Amino acid sequence: MRVVLELLRIIIIIAVLSTILGYIPHFIYSELGINTDRYGWASMIGVFILIFVLYRNRLQFSGWYKGKGREKLPKRVSRILILGAIVLLLAPLMLHFLLS
C-alpha cells in the first residue's frame, strides 16, 4: 500500500511542479516574443530534470515509501543535471536568436 501511495504522491508532485515551474519560462519567453510552441520543449525538459533532482535529493525522504534504494544523487551527478537543466531552460532564448 505504501508503494501505491508513493506513486500517487510522485504523480501529483510532477503534475503540480511541472505546471508551476513550466509556466514561468513560458511566460517569460512569450513576453520576450520567443515562439514557445517551437522552442518550449527544451525548457520543459529542463523543468523535468530539476523536478527529478529535487525529488531524488529532498522529497523522496518525506514520503511513505521506506524501502531500499532511498539515497541522494551523488553531488557531481546533481551538479551536472542542474547545469544541463539550466542550459535547457536557456535553450529557447539561444535557439531563437541563433535561428532567426
Backbone as JSON, one array per atom type, in Angstrom:
{
  "sequence": "MRVVLELLRIIIIIAVLSTILGYIPHFIYSELGINTDRYGWASMIGVFILIFVLYRNRLQFSGWYKGKGREKLPKRVSRILILGAIVLLLAPLMLHFLLS",
  "N": [[0.82, -1.2, 0.0], [2.01, 1.2, 0.7], [3.71, 1.67, -1.42], [1.98, 2.22, -3.54], [0.76, 4.55, -2.6], [3.01, 6.19, -2.57], [3.65, 6.28, -5.3], [1.38, 7.6, -6.27], [1.76, 10.02, -4.95], [4.14, 10.87, -6.19], [3.23, 11.27, -8.82], [1.42, 13.38, -8.41], [3.18, 15.34, -7.41], [4.86, 15.72, -9.65], [2.97, 16.63, -11.52], [1.97, 19.02, -10.35], [4.32, 20.58, -9.79], [5.52, 20.68, -12.36], [3.6, 22.09, -13.76], [3.6, 24.58, -12.43], [6.37, 25.34, -12.44], [6.85, 25.12, -15.16], [5.3, 27.1, -16.26], [6.55, 29.51, -15.7], [9.04, 29.93, -17.31], [7.72, 29.79, -19.78], [5.99, 32.0, -19.72], [7.87, 34.1, -19.49], [9.36, 33.81, -21.88], [7.35, 34.14, -23.8], [6.7, 36.79, -23.31], [9.03, 37.98, -24.17], [8.8, 37.6, -26.83], [9.47, 35.21, -27.99], [8.97, 32.24, -29.79], [7.2, 30.0, -28.19], [5.91, 27.66, -28.85], [7.52, 26.49, -30.69], [10.09, 26.27, -29.51], [9.69, 25.6, -26.87], [9.81, 23.03, -25.84], [12.39, 22.44, -24.97], [12.75, 23.93, -22.61], [10.83, 22.7, -21.01], [11.85, 20.11, -20.72], [14.1, 20.76, -19.22], [12.81, 21.66, -16.88], [11.63, 19.26, -16.01], [13.94, 17.79, -15.44], [14.97, 19.29, -13.31], [12.91, 18.85, -11.43], [13.21, 16.11, -11.08], [15.79, 16.0, -9.85], [15.25, 17.47, -7.53], [13.32, 15.78, -6.34], [14.8, 13.38, -5.96], [16.82, 14.23, -4.24], [15.61, 15.52, -2.06], [12.69, 15.28, -1.7], [12.01, 12.54, -1.7], [12.57, 11.52, 0.74], [10.62, 12.28, 2.47], [8.34, 10.88, 2.07], [5.97, 8.09, 1.89], [7.17, 5.68, 1.29], [9.5, 3.41, 2.52], [11.47, 1.68, 1.78], [14.21, -0.09, 0.12], [16.86, 1.55, -1.77], [16.64, 4.26, -1.34], [18.35, 6.9, -1.62], [20.41, 9.81, -1.87], [21.24, 11.59, -4.9], [24.58, 11.46, -6.2], [26.79, 14.22, -5.5], [28.2, 15.25, -7.71], [26.74, 14.26, -9.91], [24.29, 15.51, -9.41], [25.02, 18.2, -9.75], [25.79, 18.2, -12.46], [23.35, 17.5, -13.7], [21.75, 19.68, -12.88], [23.11, 21.81, -14.08], [22.81, 21.05, -16.77], [20.01, 21.27, -16.91], [19.7, 24.02, -16.56], [20.94, 24.95, -18.88], [19.15, 23.87, -20.74], [16.86, 25.29, -20.0], [17.58, 27.81, -20.83], [17.87, 27.39, -23.5], [15.67, 27.9, -25.41], [15.85, 30.69, -25.67], [18.45, 31.01, -26.71], [18.24, 29.45, -29.08], [16.27, 30.85, -30.44], [17.54, 33.31, -31.07], [19.74, 32.41, -32.52], [18.67, 31.01, -34.7], [17.03, 32.8, -35.95]],
  "CA": [[0.0, 0.0, 0.0], [2.89, 2.36, 0.76], [4.25, 1.9, -2.75], [0.91, 2.85, -4.32], [0.65, 5.93, -2.11], [4.19, 6.94, -3.01], [3.5, 6.53, -6.74], [0.37, 8.66, -6.41], [2.42, 11.24, -4.49], [5.08, 11.27, -7.25], [2.44, 11.8, -9.94], [0.9, 14.7, -8.01], [4.32, 16.26, -7.35], [5.28, 16.04, -11.02], [1.93, 17.43, -12.17], [1.89, 20.37, -9.76], [5.56, 21.33, -10.0], [5.74, 20.95, -13.78], [2.68, 23.15, -14.15], [4.07, 25.85, -11.87], [7.7, 25.68, -12.94], [6.8, 25.23, -16.61], [4.64, 28.35, -16.64], [7.45, 30.65, -15.53], [9.79, 30.22, -18.54], [6.79, 30.02, -20.88], [5.55, 33.39, -19.61], [9.0, 34.99, -19.78], [9.7, 33.73, -23.3], [6.28, 34.73, -24.59], [6.83, 38.24, -23.15], [10.17, 38.4, -24.98], [8.46, 37.39, -28.23], [10.05, 33.95, -28.46], [7.95, 31.27, -30.12], [7.26, 28.9, -27.23], [5.45, 26.43, -29.48], [8.64, 25.91, -31.44], [11.27, 26.01, -28.68], [9.31, 25.38, -25.48], [10.13, 21.67, -25.41], [13.68, 22.42, -24.28], [12.59, 24.41, -21.25], [10.07, 21.71, -20.25], [12.78, 19.04, -20.35], [14.87, 21.32, -18.12], [11.95, 21.66, -15.7], [11.51, 17.88, -15.55], [15.22, 17.41, -14.83], [15.02, 19.94, -11.99], [11.98, 18.15, -10.55], [13.85, 14.83, -10.76], [16.86, 16.24, -8.88], [14.58, 17.85, -6.28], [12.71, 14.61, -5.73], [15.8, 12.41, -5.51], [17.67, 14.75, -3.17], [14.85, 16.04, -0.92], [11.3, 14.88, -1.5], [11.81, 11.11, -1.51], [12.77, 11.17, 2.15], [9.46, 12.69, 3.26], [7.18, 10.14, 1.6], [5.51, 6.9, 2.59], [8.0, 4.52, 0.99], [10.65, 3.31, 3.42], [12.25, 0.51, 1.34], [15.58, 0.06, -0.38], [17.09, 2.46, -2.88], [16.4, 5.66, -0.97], [19.6, 7.61, -1.38], [20.56, 11.02, -2.66], [22.14, 11.53, -6.04], [25.91, 12.0, -5.88], [26.88, 15.67, -5.72], [28.64, 15.54, -9.08], [25.61, 14.0, -10.8], [23.33, 16.58, -9.18], [25.52, 19.43, -10.39], [25.72, 18.04, -13.92], [21.95, 17.58, -14.09], [21.27, 21.05, -12.7], [23.73, 22.61, -15.15], [22.1, 20.7, -18.01], [18.67, 21.85, -16.86], [19.82, 25.47, -16.79], [21.2, 25.12, -20.31], [17.89, 23.61, -21.44], [15.94, 26.39, -19.73], [18.01, 28.96, -21.63], [17.93, 26.99, -24.9], [14.75, 28.62, -26.31], [16.4, 32.02, -25.92], [19.6, 30.86, -27.62], [17.76, 28.96, -30.37], [15.54, 31.93, -31.1], [18.47, 34.28, -31.64], [20.63, 31.76, -33.49], [17.94, 30.55, -35.89], [16.18, 33.87, -36.53]],
  "C": [[0.86, 1.26, 0.0], [3.44, 2.71, -0.62], [3.23, 2.62, -3.63], [0.75, 4.31, -3.89], [1.82, 6.78, -2.58], [4.12, 7.24, -4.51], [2.47, 7.62, -7.01], [0.97, 10.01, -6.0], [3.39, 11.77, -5.56], [4.33, 11.89, -8.43], [1.91, 13.19, -9.62], [2.03, 15.73, -7.96], [4.74, 16.68, -8.75], [4.24, 16.94, -11.7], [1.92, 18.87, -11.65], [3.16, 21.18, -10.07], [5.84, 21.62, -11.48], [4.81, 22.03, -14.3], [3.19, 24.51, -13.68], [5.4, 26.26, -12.47], [7.75, 25.79, -14.46], [6.18, 26.53, -17.09], [5.6, 29.53, -16.62], [8.28, 30.92, -16.79], [8.87, 30.48, -19.73], [6.32, 31.48, -20.88], [6.67, 34.35, -19.99], [9.31, 34.99, -21.27], [8.6, 34.3, -24.18], [6.3, 36.26, -24.47], [7.99, 38.78, -23.98], [9.93, 38.21, -26.47], [9.07, 36.13, -28.82], [8.93, 32.95, -28.67], [8.05, 30.06, -29.19], [6.72, 27.6, -27.8], [6.59, 25.72, -30.2], [9.79, 25.48, -30.54], [10.95, 25.66, -27.23], [9.63, 23.99, -24.95], [11.42, 21.62, -24.61], [13.53, 22.87, -22.83], [11.78, 23.41, -20.41], [10.94, 20.52, -19.85], [13.65, 19.51, -19.18], [14.08, 21.34, -16.82], [11.82, 20.25, -15.14], [12.8, 17.38, -14.92], [15.35, 18.03, -13.44], [14.09, 19.25, -10.98], [12.57, 16.8, -10.14], [14.93, 14.99, -9.7], [16.26, 16.62, -7.53], [13.97, 16.64, -5.59], [13.76, 13.66, -5.17], [16.62, 12.91, -4.33], [16.89, 15.22, -1.94], [13.52, 15.32, -0.68], [11.1, 13.39, -1.24], [11.93, 10.69, -0.05], [11.58, 11.56, 3.03], [8.21, 11.92, 2.88], [6.86, 8.92, 2.44], [6.44, 5.71, 2.4], [9.25, 4.53, 1.86], [11.59, 2.16, 3.01], [13.65, 0.86, 0.88], [15.64, 1.1, -1.49], [16.84, 3.92, -2.58], [17.73, 6.3, -0.64], [19.67, 8.82, -2.31], [21.42, 10.73, -3.89], [23.52, 12.0, -5.6], [25.99, 13.48, -6.25], [27.26, 16.01, -7.15], [27.5, 15.33, -10.08], [24.55, 15.09, -10.65], [23.76, 17.86, -9.87], [25.44, 19.35, -11.9], [24.28, 18.15, -14.4], [21.39, 18.98, -13.95], [21.85, 21.97, -13.77], [23.06, 22.33, -16.49], [20.7, 21.28, -18.05], [18.7, 23.35, -17.1], [20.08, 25.75, -18.26], [19.92, 24.9, -21.11], [16.86, 24.71, -21.19], [16.3, 27.64, -20.53], [18.04, 28.65, -23.13], [16.93, 27.71, -25.8], [15.27, 30.03, -26.64], [17.54, 31.95, -26.92], [19.15, 30.42, -29.0], [17.03, 30.05, -31.15], [16.49, 32.92, -31.78], [19.4, 33.67, -32.67], [19.93, 31.41, -34.79], [17.04, 31.61, -36.52], [16.94, 34.73, -37.49]]
}
